[in-house]
Amino acid sequence: MFKHENNQKIGAYLSDLIEKKYPSKRQFCKAYINAVGGDVKNNDEIRNMANRISQITKGAKAIQTYDLPIFTDLLGVSCEQILSAGEYSVPQAKRVTNYAIAFSKDPAEWEAFINREDKLILNQDEYCKTILDYALEFRNYELLKYLMDKEYIWFDSRKDNDYVCNFGAGTSIQRRDISFQDYGLKAKLNEEDNLRLDLIALAADHNDLQMMEALRARETTGMYYFIHYLDFHRTDFYESYNERMVRHISKSSNEVLDYFTDQFEIRDRVRYKDGRDSKHTFVYPFITELLDFIIDEKSQFTETAIKKLIKHNKATYDKLTLLIKKLKDDEWYSAEHMKKYWLIHCKEDLRFSEEDNIVSFCGHYTSTEFKSVPYGLITNIAHTTKTSKDPIIKHLIEELNESYDKIKNLKDHLEEL
């Protein structure tokens, strides 16, 4: 027997399902209208349906019994899953399949499936889904954690590698005879990042910080590929953005929110002649989106989060101005005919990308003591697009955004330093 969850939890669960299976809620509304024989070209009918779906997903209204057969068909889940907000599932077939095993809570069944001679676990099924896809869909966190703890699957958690497409995901499950096709699981792990992002969302729901560390939950591969050089030109931060994941993080525990609002370090791939191991400090690449969510949700962690990020922004500004002054005071620019070049070089070296909130400064000591030694920093900074009626939070938001704007506009005020 399962517990019937409240409208808010059911609505959030349905919103996740719709978001994963349809390009937009409007497309889901059209599919619903088509399923009941309505007119998908009638804008009024679509608008009315969209309003009803919005009320259901927000938890303002309950899903109706006549909706259930259509929702289960369109979203590929059972009534039990919908009414329990994904906490209760029952398999729809008795044969051993990815679908059935992903429901199981029995480690003995998992091991038996992993060790089958035909290696079914490595295959995608007729819906092109692996056991990982189904385990994520059914929120079977115990199975996913088991696979990682036993090192049947992994996401590379080492901090000293260079990354391009993913964080070195893989599987230790051996292939069967080469005459068979069993590349589904390996290909999924190696070529897609969505599995990792969905697992991060699930780990946030389970308050599992150890899993998040293993999944490099705060990082993107772009941090290891594009931005090690201080004169960066682009990153791929938003290629890895997953709104559903960030929304789950925003609704998680204070411990999880503390983790995602902490600073962390990324190793520089550049090897300097003096053997230095250079590192750069960052905050979560999607920190603005996360802040927006927790402010809207009136999270009890909002005040702490904003204070931490104000501190990060101010420390970034202080370090930037220190480095800029060092460049200005370098003896290379002491000669009268060179002084005008200080400002030109400084403006070239100071970069800010509003798209992903990255600021960098790359200069060189040119004096005899420090000749050709690069120095600088690269990091991302935080702001929010939301406000609050709470006077304390409102004041902190203003302070945060002021610290952000101060860095964003620094290039226009270099002569004042």
N, C-alpha and C positions, 0 to 999 in steps of 0.2 A: 504494500500500500504506500502511496506517495502523499506528500504534503502539498496541498493547493496553495501556491504562493500568492502574494498580494498583487494588485494591479500594476504597481510600480515595477516590481521585479519581472513580472511577465512582460510588461511593455518594453523594458530594457533588453530582455532576452530576444524578443521579436525584432526589435530595432537592429540588434547585432546580426540576426539571421538574414534579414532583408538586405542589410548593408553588404553582407558577404556574398549573397546570391544574385543580387540585382544591381544594375548600375545606379539606380536611384529609387527612392520610394514611389516616385511617379510611375516608373516602369512596373513596379510591383502592383500598383493600383490598376494599371492597364491589364496586367495578367489576371488579377482577381476579377475584373469586370468581364474579361473574355471568358473566364472559367464559368461564370454564372450566366453567360449568354447575353451580356449587355453590349452596349455600343461603345467601343473603344475610341471612336472618333468624336464622341459627344463630350465637349469640354466641361459642361456643367456636371455631367456624371463623374468625370475624372476628378473634378474639383471637390465634389461632395465626398467621394471615396477617399481622396487625399486628406481631407479634414478629419474623417472618421479614423483613418489609419494613424494620423498624427495624435489624436486623442488617446488611442489605444497604446501607442508606443510611449507616450508621455506618462501613462498610468492614470490619466484623468477619467477614462472609461474602461470598462471590462470588455474583453473579447467575448463575443456571443457564441452560443452553441452552434448556430448555423454557419459561423465563420470557421469552426474547427476543421471540418473535412477539407475545406478549400485551402486553409493555411497549411495543414499537414501535407497536402499534395504539392502545393507550390514551393514550400520550404524544405520538403524532404525530411520531416521529423514526425514523431508520433504526438498524439494528443497529450500523453503523459509528459512528454518533454516540454510542451508548451505550458501546460498548467502548473508544472513544477519549476518553471523557468530554467529548464535544462538540467535540474538536479536529479531527475529520475528518468531512466530510459529502459526500454525493453527491446530485445532483438526481434526482428521481424522474420527471421529464418533460423532453422535449427542446424543447418550445415555449418562446418567450420569455415569461416571466411574472415577477411579483414574486418568486415562490418560487425560480425558476431563477437569476435575476440576483443574488439575495441570496447564492447560493453562490459566485458568480464572484469571482476575485481579480484580474481584468483591468480596469484603468481604462478601456481602450478600449471594452469591453463596457458599462461603467457609463455612459460618456458617450453612447454610441449609444442606450441605453435612455432616458436623461434627455431626449435630443433628438428622440425619436420624435414624429412629427406627432400621433399619437393620444394622446400623453401618458399612457401606461399607468401610469407611475410615480406619478401622482396618485391612482390608483384603489385602493380596497380590492378584494381578490379575492373569490371565492365563500365564503371563510372569514372575511370581514371583516378581512383582514390587509393591511397595507401593506408595502412593501419594508423599512421600518424594523423592523416587527415581526419579519420573517423574518431580517433581518441580525442582530438581537439574539439571536434564537433559535439561529442558526447560529454566533454569536460571531464574525461577520465584522467585526471592529473596523476593519480597513483601509477597508472601504466606508463605514462610518459616519463615520470621521475624514475621508475624502475629501469626503463631502457637506458636512461642516462647514467644512473648509479652503477649499473652493471657494465657500462661502456659498450652497450650494443649500438648506441648512437652517441654522437658528441658534437659539440660546437667548441672549437678551439678557444680555451680561456687563457692561453699564454699571452703575455704582454709584450713580447720581444719579437714578434713576427711582423712581416709586411703583408697587407691584405689588399685584394682588388675587388673580387665579386662577392665573397662571403667570408665568414670567419672560420674557414677550414672544417665545415661540417662533414661528417662521414659515418660509416657503419662498419662494425667488425663482423657482421653476419656474413659468412662465406657463401659464395655463389654455388649453385648446383652445376650440373654438367653444362658445358659450354653450348651444347646444342639447344638449350632452353633459353627463353627470354625472361630475365628476371632483374631488369635494370631499374624498375620503378622507384624503389625506395632510395637507392643510391643517387639516382638522377634528381629526385625531389630534394634530397639533402644538399647536393652539390650545386644545383642550378637555381634553386629558389630560396628566397629569404622569408617568404610569407609564413612558413612553418615556424621559424624562430620568432617572428613577430607575434604570431598567435599564441605561442607558448609563453612569451613574456606576459601577455595579457592574462593568461591563466595563472601564471606564477604570482602576478600581482594580486589576483583574487585569493590566492592561498597564502599570501604574506611570506613567500619563500625567497628570502634574500640570497641564500646560497645558490639557488637555481638562477637567479638574475645575474649573479656574478659569472656563472658558467656560460650564460647566454650572451654576455657582453651587452646587457640590456640598455645601457646608456650610450652605447657607441654605434657608429655607422662605419662601414668600410671606407667611406670617403675621408674619414679622419686619418686613415693609414695610407691613403693613396694620393690625395690631392693637396692637402694643406700642411705637409711637413715643411715645405719651403715657404719661408716667410713672405715671399712676394707672390702669394697664391693668386690664381685667377678664377678658380671655380671650385665648388664642392658638389657632392651628390647628396647632401643632407636630405632634401625633400623627395628624392627618389625612394627613400626608405621611410617616408612618413606614413603612418597608419593611424588614422583618427580613432579607430576602434580601440587600438592598443592604448593610446594616450588617454582615452576616456576611462578605460578600465583602471589605469594607474591613478587617475584623479580621484577615483572612488575607493581607493584601497586604504590601507591602514596608515597611521602616522609614520610608522617605521619605514614603510615603502616610500612614502612621500619625502621623508628625510633623506633616503638613499638617492632619489631622483633629483633632489635639489642640492645635493652635495657637489663640491668640485671633485674632479678626478684628473689624472694625468695620462697623456698620450706620448709615447716615445717618438722622438724625432728620428727619421730614417737617415738623415744626413750624418755622415761620419766626418768629424772634424780632425784636423791634423794633430791637435794636441790630445786626442783620445777622449774628449769629453762625451759624456752620455747625456745629451740634451733632452729635456722633456717640456711639454707644454700643458698648461692647465686649462680645462674646459668645464663647462656645465652641460647638462643634457641638451642636445641639439634642438629639441622641440619644447624648450622650457617656456617660451611665450605661450604656446598652445596649451601646455599643462597648467600654467598660471591662469589663463583665461577660464579653463574648465573649473578649477578649484574655487576661483572667485565667484563664478556663476552659481556654483553648488554650495557656497557659503561654508566651505570646509573649515573645520576647527584648526587646520594646519596652515591656513592662509597667511596669518600674521607672521608665523615663523618662517615660512617659505619666502615671503617678500623681503624680510629682514636679511636673510641669508644672501639673497641675490643683490640687494643693495650693497652689501659688504663686498661681494664679488665685483660688481661694477666699479665701485669706488677704488678698490685695490688695483683694478685694471687701469683706471685713469691715472692713478698715482705712478704706476710703473711706466706707463706710456710717457708721461711728462718727464719723468726722470731720464728715460732713455733719449728723449728728444733733446733735453738740456745737455746731456753728455755729448751728443753729436754736435750741438751748437758750440760747445766749449772746446771741441777737439782742436788741436793746434793747426790742423790742416786749413781751418777757416780763420786762423788768427791774422793772416796777412790781409791788408786792406782790400786788395783786388779779388780776394776769395770770399769775403764776407757775404756778398750778394748771392753766392751759390748755396749758402747754408739753407736758405728758405726753399730754393728750387729743389734741392736734393731731399729735403725733409718732406716736402709735399709729394714727391715721387715715392718715397719710402713708406709713407703712412697710407694705408688702404682701409677702406670700410665697405663691406657688402651688406646693404640693407636687406637683401633677399634672404640671407641666412644669419644675419647679425654677427658676422665675423669681423674682427678688427685685427690688423697686423701692422707691425713696424719692423722694417729691415734696414739697418744702417751698418756702417763699417767704421771701426776705429781706424784712423789713418795715421796716427802718430807713430813714432818709432817703436814705442813700447807695445802697442797693440795692433801693429800694421796688419791689415787684411784679416783681422779676426771679426767675423760677423757677430752681431748682437741684436737682440730684439725680442719680440714676443708675438704670439698669435693665439687668439682665444675667441670665444663667442660671449656676447653679453645679453642681458635679459631686459625685457620690457613687457608690458601687457596692454591689450586693447580694451580692457574692461574697467569698470569703475564699481564703487560700492556705496551703499547708503550708510554703512558703518563708518563713523568719523575717523576712527583709528586706521582702518583698512584704507579708506579714501586718502588719508594723508600719506600713508606708506606707498600707495600706488603712485601718487604724485612725485614722491621722492625718488622712487625707482625709475620712473620715466624721465625725470630730470637728469639723473645720473647717466641714463642711456643716451639722451640727447646731447649731453656734454661731450661724450666720446664721439658720437656720430658727427658732430659739428666741429670737432677739434681742429681739423685742417684749416678752418676759417679763422682760427684764433692763435695760430702758432707764434706770431710776432708778439703776442701779449705774455708769453711764457718767460 
